[in-house]
Amino acid sequence: MALFDLLRMRADATPLACACPARDYAALRQRVERLASAWRALGLRPGERVAFADGNTPRYLEAYFAAAAGGFIFVPLNTRLGVAELRRILVDAQPALICAESSFMPLCREALATNMPRLVELGGAACAHEALIAQAPPFAGAHPVCAEDPAHIYYTSGTTGAAKGVVLTHANVATHARAAAAELSLSAADTWGHIAPMFHLADAWAVFAITLVGGRHVFLPRFEPAAALHLFVHEGITITNLVPTMLNSLVQQSGVQELRFPALRRILSGGAPIAPALVRRIMDTFRCEYINTYGMTETSPYLTLSLPQTAFSVAEDFSRRAMTGRAFQGIELRVVRDDGTAVERDGVAVGEIQVRGATVTPGYWRNAAATAAAFTADGFLRTGDLAVQDSLGWVNIVDRKKDVIITGGEKVYTTEVEAALATHADIVECAVFSRPSECWGEEVTAAVVLRTGCVTDADAIIAHCTALLSAWKVPKQIVFLAALPRTGSGKISKQSLRAIQPS
């Protein structure tokens, strides 16, 4: 199924159902068709890329579907990117069109000082997005696409700092939408809160799943705890997915225990590890069902849900809610050792999670080497996540195979941060590792060895990293050591670094 068909069929079936504030599904479809037609009039051809950078707004909803209608490949941009990272992405994706909110537009111009594609400004008094829709020529029909044609490219940082574009096909995304609707019992009675960023698959999958069932979309342009709680109460949100750092800030809000959320039926959490104590507090605060999720950009995203399919005791049910979970519909999941043999399902033996299924990416954009390295000979995707598995097949992640840090829902590769640290003139050696954080799930921490006689302090090192990296990758703590601990083979022992107690 082509992704535009999800909207077309919904608008045909329930044209007057509310799609988003002040707009029914018939009106949403009309605006999407006009936007696709306007992009065609700008000269875009099927298969060309449309890069998009905005807060959570109805424009994002329209753009996801307009790209599908026109046969274009949609490239959501993280609005927290630094100029160097943005440049690498734009050079790789080669978009024919960049649509960006006003505050992000200067960064786009700086990232691509030459060979600029067409730019469309979103928002502001001179919103080109609205002008395009108003002036669009008649819609000539959706461009025919195959199920395996690329629909989206999401960029994730590689271990060397080079961005990799994850390709998701129309079939990947549509299959995930149908599976999510079934797993989560989504229906036309649901109101989804787009609170996590729509450039990230923590939220973007719901664009399609909620439209599939005819639910209602509501938007929070930028996350702010009080505004999110207001949206819960006054927009009647029934279900949403947030990263743990967002949930932690919500339950910490003054007066939240006095609020009531009568419409809310499920809170999902994903994108980062979460402490059981926070799960308990979420359930006590929102008084609704809690579901932990685990997934990857490469898998559209969900791989597991902590949603029991059989009855458990109260204590066992809570324990499972805080686990990584059981396999998502349509996902074949295994936990294997380095030699490919399955680990014992005893909740103790550790192996890598590997997955296969219709929602798994076919590979990375124009990167055959990375694609080949990501898959096993029998077609399983290597997640790089280490986990244990119990007798019921449920998994629980215990570590990341390549020391990936997940902080506030964003992945941080330690080698990229180490490379930035190494450019500081006073640092001889460095190593980056994670520490647990109630707020962020994990906290980026750096151990450094300074040159003899240097007195550089932590603030100076953090400022140095801030100039080179996106904000979430900058170390929150600096540990000064006379020498880095090493294993018997001479490698830096990050296990020993994690054991160092914070000062």
N, C-alpha and C positions, 0 to 999 in steps of 0.2 A: 504493500500500500504506500502511495506517495503521501507525504505529510500534509500537503494542502487538502487532500481528501478528508482528513479528520475534521477540518473546519467546514469544508463544503457540505459534507454529509450532516454535520451538526446543524448548520444554518438551514439546510433543507428540512430537517426533522423538527426542530424547535426554533424557528426564526425569531420569535418574540421572547425567548428566554434570555434573562439578563446574563451577558457575557462578562461585563466589567462595568465600573461606574458610568452611568448615563449612556450605556450602549448595549443593545441586544445583539444576538448572534447574526441576524441579518445585516445589521449596520456594520458589525465588525468585519464580516466577509466583504462587504462593499468597499470598506476602507483598505482592506488588505489587497483586493484586486486592483484598486486604483494606485496603491503604492507600487505594486509589482509592475503595472503598466508604466508608471512614471520612471521607474528605474530602467525599464526597457527603452523608454524615450531618451534617456541619457546616453544610450549606446551600449548598455550592458548586454552581454551575450550569455546564453546558458552555459553553466560550468565556470563562469567567472566568479570571483570572490567578492562578497560584501562584508567589510569589517564594520563592527557596530560597538559603540561605547556610550553607555547611558546609565543612569540610575534605574531603579525599578519603576517603570512607567508603562502605561498602555502602549506606548510606542514600541517597547521591546516585544510585547505580544504580537503586535502587527508586523514587525520586521521579521520575526521568526517565520511567520506564515507567508509573508510576501516573498521572501527568498525562495521558499519551497514552490510557490506558485509560478515564479519566473524561471525556475530551474537553476537558480544561482546557489552558490555554496556560502553558507553563513558563517562568519568568523567573529564570535563574541570576544571583546577585548576587556581584560581586567583593568578597571579604571585606577588601580593602585600601582600600575607598572611604572618603573623608572624609564627614562628616555632610552637608555642603551638596550634594555630588554624589549621595549616596544619596537625599536628599530629592527632588532633581529627578527621579531615576529612578522613585521610588515614586509621586510625583505624576503622572507621565506614564503609568506602567503601570497604576495603580489596582488593585493586587492585592486579591483577596478574602481571601487567606490569605498569611501570611508564616511560613515555617518557617526558623528560624535557630539556629545553635549558641549556647550560653550566652553566650560572650564577645562575640558580635555583637548580642545582643538589646538591650542598653542603647542602642547606636547606632541601632537601628531605632526605639526609643521616642523618642529625641531627634529623629530625622529627621521623625517624624510624631507630634508632640505631641497633635494632634487628629485626628479621623476615622480612628482606628486600625482596621485590619482585624483579623481573628482572628490570633492569634500561637500558634505551636507551637514549643516549645523542643526542640532536638535535643541529645542527649547529657546527661551529668550524672546524678545520682541519680534525678531526677524526669523522665526522658526522655519527653516527651509523644508523640514519634514511636512508641515501642514501645507505649505505652499505647493509642494510637489503633488500632494493628494488632491488639492483643490483644482490644480491645472492639468491633471493627468488625462491623457487621451483614453478613449474607450478600451476596456479590457478585451483582449483578443483571445482569451482562454488560457488555462494553465499549460505550461510547457510539459509535454509528456516526459516522465522520468521512469527509469527502471528502479526496482526495489533496492538494488545494490549500488546505485549511484550515490556519490557523496552528498550529504545534506549539510553537515556541519564540520568545522575544524576547530577543536578546542586546543589551545596551546598549554603545555605543561613543561616546566623546566627539566632539563636532563641533568645527569650527574656531573657533566662537565660545564654546566651553565648554559649550554646551547638549548634553545627552546625546541620542543618536538610538537608537531601538529597532529593531534589525535583525530583521525577521520571517523565520523559516524555516518552511516548510510541511512537512507529513508527507512529501510527495513529494520535496522538497529533501533532507531528512535520510536518507530510506530509499534514494533513488537514490545518494547519496554513500556510504552504507554498502556497497551492492553494488559500486560502482566501486572503493572502497578495498580491499574483500576480493579483488577480481580483480587490481588493480594490485600489491598487496603479497603476494599468494599466502597470504592468511590462511586458517587452518584450525582444526579442533577441537584440533589439537596445540599451538596457540599459547597462551601465557600473557602477557597484556598487563599492563604495569605502569602503573597510574594514578598517575603521579608529578608531571607538570605539573598545574596546577589544573583540576579538573573543571568549574569555572564558565567556563572558557575553551575555545574550540574547538580549541586546540592539543591537547587531550586528549578533549574531550567526544564527538567524532565516533566514538571507539573504543567508547563505551558500546554503540552500535548495530551497528557492524561486527563486533566480537568476539562479541556475542550472536548475530548473524546466522549465524556459522559455528560456534557452539558452543564457542568458546574459553573460557579461564579468566581472570577478572578478579582482580587483586590491587591493594592500595591502600597508599599512603603518605600519611597524613593531612596532613602538612606537609613540605615539602622540607627535607631536611638531608643533606648529602653522604654522611656515613658510613652513615646509615640507608638511603639510596637504594642504595648499593653492597651493603649487607647484603641488601636485598630482591632485587637482581640475583642474588646468589649462592645465597641460601637458599630463594627462592621459584621459582627456575628461569624467570625472565622470558626470553621469546624475542624480544620486540619491544616497543618503546615509542617515544614521541615527546617530546623535551625541547627547551626553548629553549636557545640557545647559552650563556647565562650559567650555566645548570645544568650543562651538559656541561663547561664550563670549570672549574667548581668540582670536578667529579668527577675529571677527569684531573689536577688539582692535589693531590688527596688523598695524604697520605703512605702509602706501601706499596701504592698501587693497581696498580703494575706487577707486583707479585707475585701479585695475585689472578687467578683463572681464572673464565671465564664460559662454561662448556661448552654451556649451553642457548641462549645469546643468538645470534640469527641476523641481526638487523637493528636498527640504531639510526637513528631519524629525528630530524632537527633542523628546527625551523621557528619562525616568529614574530619573527625578527630576522636581520639580516645576520650572516654568519659568515666569519671569516678562513680562508683555505686552510691556514694553519699549524695552526689549531685542528682542522680536518678531519683533517689528517694525524695529529695527536696522538690524536684520538678513535679513529681506525682502528687505530693502534698499541697503544692501551690496551685496547680491547675486542675486537680481533681478529675483527671481524665486518663485515658489509656496512654501509656508511654511505649514507644517502639524505637529501639536502637537500630541503626542501619549501617551497613558497610558497603562500599563500592569504590569504583574507580572511574575516572574520565573515560578510560578505554572500554568500559562495560556499560555505559549509557545511563545511569551509573550502577544500579543496585545489584549486589551479589548475594547479600544476606539480609535477613530481617530477624529481630528478636521478638517475633510474633508467634507465640505457641499455637500449634494446631491441635493440641490435645490438652485436657485439663490437668493442672498441677496443683499441689498444695500452695497456700499463700506464700510461704517462704520460698519454695522452689520456683514459683512463678516470678517473684521479684528477682531472684538470682538470675533467671534466664533473660529477663528484661534488660539487665546490665551486660549481657554477653554480646559478642559480635553477632551471633545468630545462626539460623539455619538457612539453607540455600533458597534463594529467590526463585520464583517460578521460571522454568525454562533454563536454569543454570545447572550445569554439571560441574560439581566442585569436588576437588580432591586435595588432600594434604600429604605432601610427599617429601622424602629425604632428598639429598643431593643426587643420589643414585637413581631416583625415580620411583623407589618403592614406597608404598603407602605406610604412613605412621600408624601405630596402634591407636585405636579409638578408646583411649583410656584417660583423656584429659590431662595427660602428662607429656607424652612424646611430642616433640616439636618438629614441624616441617613447614615447607612453603605452600601457601594456598595457590592452586592452579585451577583455572576455570575454562569452560568451553560452553558456547551457546549462541543463539541468534542475536543476542544483544551485544556481543563482543566485537570490537573494532576489527576491520580487515587489516589495519596497520596505520603507519604514520605517513603524513603527507610528504611525498617525494623523498622518502628516507627508507630505502630498501634494507639497508644494513640494520637499522634500529628495529624494523619490522621483523626481520629474520631472527634477531636476538631475543625478541619478546615472546616467541612461540616455541613450544616443544615440537618434536618431530611428529607427534600425533595430534597437533592442532590445539593444545591447551595454552592459554595465556599465562605466562609467569607473572604473578602479581608482585613478587618481591616481599610479600608480607609473611611473617612467620607466625604460626598458630598451633594450638592444640585442638584436638577433636574428640568429642565424647561419644558414648555408645549410641546416642540418637542421631549422630551426624552433625550436631551443633559445633561451631568453631568459636574459638576465642583467640584474638590476636595477642601475642606476647611481645613482639618486637618487629622491626622492619629489617629486612635482610641486608639492605645497603645503608643502614643508619639514617634512613629518611626520618626527618622530624616533621610532625604534623602539628602546627600551632595555629589555633583559631580557625581551623578548617582549611588552611593553606599548607601545601607540602613545601618543605625546605630541604634541599640537598646539601649536605654538609660540605662537600667539596667546593661548591660554589662560594659559600661563605668563607671557607678557608683560603680560597684564591684571593678574595677581597682583602682579608686580613694580611696575607703575605705581601701585599703591596705597600704596607705601612713600613716605613724605613726603620723603625725601632724594634720590630718584631723579628725574632730569629726563627722561632718555631710556633706552630699553633695547631690546635685540634678543636673541632666543633662537635658538640654532643647535646643531648636533650636532658632536661630536668622536668619532673612533673610540675604542673601548674594548675591550680583550681580554676583560674580564669581562662587560660589558653589551651588546656589539655596537656600540652608540652611547651617548654620554654627553650628557646635557642640559647645555648651557653657556649662560651669560647674559653679554652685554656690557652694561655700564651706564655712564651718565654721571651723576655726582653734582652736586647743587647746589653752587655756589661756597661754600667754607668748611666743607662737611660732611666728616666723617671716618668715616662708617659703614664698617664692615669687612665682609668676605665672610660671616663667621659670622652677623652680624646679619641680613644679607639672606636667607641660607639659612633662618634661623629664622623670618623673616617669611613666606617661601613655605611652610614646613612647616605653619604655622597655617592656610593657605588651600587647600593642594593635597594630593592623595594623594602618598604617599612617592616613587613612581617618577617623578613629574612635577617634583619639586624639583630645581633646578640642582645639579650636583655641583661645578661650578666657576663663579667669578665673575671676569670680566675687566673691569678698570676702565680706561676710556678718557676722553680729554678731549673727543672727539667721535666719533660713529659714522660709518664710511665710507659714502659715498653714490654712486649711479650718476649719470650725466649728467642724468637726469630728476629727480633729487632723492630717489629711493627709497633706502632702506637696502640696502647691498650685503652680503648674507649670504655670498656667495662670498668677499668680501674678509675677512670675519670668520673664516671657516673656515681661511683661509690664515695667520692669526696663530698663531705658535708658542706652545705652553703655556710659562708661566714656570717 
